[in-house]
Amino acid sequence: MLKARIAVFVSGGGTNLQALIDAEKNGLLPSGHICLVVSNKAEAYALERARQAGIPAVTLLRKDCGGQEGFEAALLQLLEREKIDLIILAGFMSILSENFTCRFPERILNVHPSLIPSFCGKGFYGLHVHEAALAYGVKVTGATVHFVNEIPDGGRILLQQAVSVLPGDSPETLQRRVMEQAEWKLLPQAAEMVAAEIIKGRAE
C-alpha cells in the first residue's frame, strides 16, 4: 500500500515521537510511514528512540550550518532527498521561517500543550505553558494539533482535546496529564488524517 513519507523534527526526549512510532507499529497510522527523524540538538534522547525503532536519525545544528538560513537550506535538501510528504514537529524547539513553511502549505503539523488560542505564541513552550495555565487559574487546559505557518502556533487547527486541571497540580503533573490524555492521542490521529489526504490526492 502507498504511504505518505513522514519526517519528525525533535529537540528533546521524544515522547511525542514515541507515540507516533507506537501508533505506526500498532496499525493506527496506516496511511503514513515515519522514515526520518531530524534533531537540532545532538543530546536529544529522541534520537535514541528513533534508532531503537530502526528509523534513520539525523542531527542538524544551526551553528554548523552558518545560521538559520543555512540550517533551513540543509533541512530542505534532506527532505527533498528523502521525498518527504509530511513534517511533524514533536517537541521541536525552533521557529521555522516563512521561507521554509510556505514550501509545505498544510504539510507541517505541530502539537501544542494548550487549547489554542490560550497560552500560545512566542515564549509559550514546554513547562512555560503549564506554568501560565496554573498562574491564570484555568480549570480546563488541553492540547491542540495545528498546521504550521509563519506565525508561531498560528496555523489552522485540526484537533483539540480538553484536560482537567486538578487541585494541587504542579506544572510537571499537569504537563504529564496533558501528554497522556491529549498529546499522545491527538498527534497520531492528526498524522493519519493528513497522510490519508495526501494518499487520496495522489490517487485522484
Secondary structure, DSSP 8 states (H G I E B T S, - for coil): ---EEEEEEESS--HHHHHHHHHHHTTS-TTEEEEEEEES-TT-THHHHHHHTT--EEE--GGGGTSHHHHHHHHHHHHHHTT--EEEESS--S---HHHHTTSTT-EEEEESS-TTTT-STT--THHHHHHHHHHT-SEEEEEEEE--SSTT-S-EEEEEEEE--TT--HHHHHHHHIIIIIHHHHHHHHHHHHHHHHHHHH-
